[in-house]
Amino acid sequence: MDVFLTFAKEFYGGVFTEEGIGDQRCRWRGHGQRTMVIRFSFVNDSECGLSTNESGGEYSMKLIVSPIDGLLVDGFTTIGVRCIYSTHDVTLTLPPGLNGLSALQINGHEHDDGVITGNGVAPLLSMQILDGHGINGMPLTKASIGQRITLDLVLKNTVIYDFYVYSCTANDGTNNPDASINVVDSNGCAVRLSRAIDIPIFATEPYNHGPKHIFLHMYGFQFTSSQFVHFECRVKPCVRSCHRQQCAADVVKTPLVLALRRRREEAERNGSLDTLRMQTVLQIEAQQTQTAALVSSQEKLDVDKMLPACLLILGVITSLIVLFCLRSSTIKLQMAEDKSI
């Protein structure tokens, strides 16, 4: 989806999506031009907050245009962008063909696996983080450490397409190998990491050509170098069905000739369906800090030494008070006796 913006004068401000303010991939800077083209991909519709309404056939997003890049100042504008596509049935009325035959020929169920008939659209794939364990949670952009989350990859149109996922990583957004872990290996299997990633990886079977999900359960975690966790996966779409199944290791080695033939046949069948690299970002919220008063062993030892002395002083004071009271009582009795005499 392309959005064309035209400005009355040279634009040096910034444009960003409402849900992608902190993401550089969802920001565009002006360099003095009067026009700007902003391009969104439908492949990963959750990356910058692009929402989808399949029943109404609509993609929508909010753009914020600010006169100063990186700041919201007086004069900023919010633009609602909508892309509407038709979901209605189309009826064709064709004239008779030659020799009285119908101009529209409809074949039976037999088909060639190497040909996609009809006006097939590109496979609609998405990748997102969901709340909780399972595919029914709400999409998340923020989470806390230890929170149950799910990494979910979805193929929406399974009438003629299938897909599998492999080589997923999580990193801090840099090329630092010390801040990167494997989430899914090259065979498409989940890589277990205590308190972070559970096994196995799950794959659903689409019902009535509905969406297919490949997902795994995780717990919120972050790298010390950043509060943002960047997830990246390799996704391979296939025509009708993938020869390679999710997390299916080859127990029996295939001869080289057969393996090359199988790869060639799969490549011919998939045509121009290239391997995709899909990404999503999760922000880890700051944890609340708990404080506690600590007493050193030396301080405790000093208190223990002072306790007997304190008790002795308290006893002396108590004895003096008792003696003073007795002395006062004796004096009063003696004075009373003197008066009576």
C-alpha positions, 0 to 999 in steps of 0.5 A: 500500500502506497500513501502519497503526501503533498506539502504546501512548502518544503517539509523537514518534519517527520511522519510516523505511525501511531503505534510505531513511534519508537520503531525506525522502520515506521518513521519517515523523515523529510529532507526539504521535499514537497512530496513523500511516498510512504509504503506499507507491506501487507506481508507483516501487517502488525509491524507498524500497527496496520489493522485488517478487517477481512469481513469489510475488505479494508486495511487501515492505519493512522499516520502522524505528521509533525513539523519537527522530526521526533517531537510532537509539537503544535501543528501536528496532524493525524491522518487516517489512511484506509485501503478498501478492496472489493470482496464481492462476487463478480458475475461474467456473461459471455457470448457463445463460442465457436460451434455453439460451445460455451466460451468458458470451459470449466475443467474437472478436479484434475489439475497440474500441481505445477500450475496455479489456475485463476487469478491467484493472489500472493500468500497473505502471511503475518507474524505477531506476538499474542498474549497468553499461550495459544492463538486466541490471545490479543496481539501485544506490542508490550509485555513484562518479564515472565509473562506468558506470550505466543509467537504466532505466524499465520497464513490467511489464504490456504486455498492454494498455499501452504507454508513452513517456518525455520531459523527464527532468532531473537535479538536486541536489534543490533548485529551483536552475536552476544545479544541473540538467541535461536528460537526455531532451528533450521529444521523448524523445531523450537529451541528450548530455553528455560524460562524463555522458550517452550517446546514443541512448536505447534502447527494447526490444520486449516479448516475449510480453507481457513487460516493456518497457524504455526506458533510456539509458547514463550515467556517474556524476556529481554536482553540487557542491552535493550528493552526491545526484543526483535524476532525474525523468522524465515518463512517458505510459502509453497503451492498447495502443500509443502513437501517439507513438514514443520519440524520433520527431521530426515531420519533416513538419508535421501540419496543425493540424486533423489534429493536434488530431483526433489528440490528441483520439482519443489522449486518448479512447483512453487514457481516464484514463491521466494523465502520470506524474512518476517520480523516483529518487535516486542517492548519489555516493560520496566520492572518495579523495584523492591527495596529492603533495609539491610543490617550488617553483621557488625551492626548486629554484633554491636547491638548484642554487646550493648544489650546487657549494659542497657539492661544493667542501667535500667535495673539501677534506675529502677532500684533508685526509684524504689529506694526514693519512694521508700525513703519518702514514705519513711519521712512522712511516717516520722513527721506524722508521729512527731505531730501526734506527740 
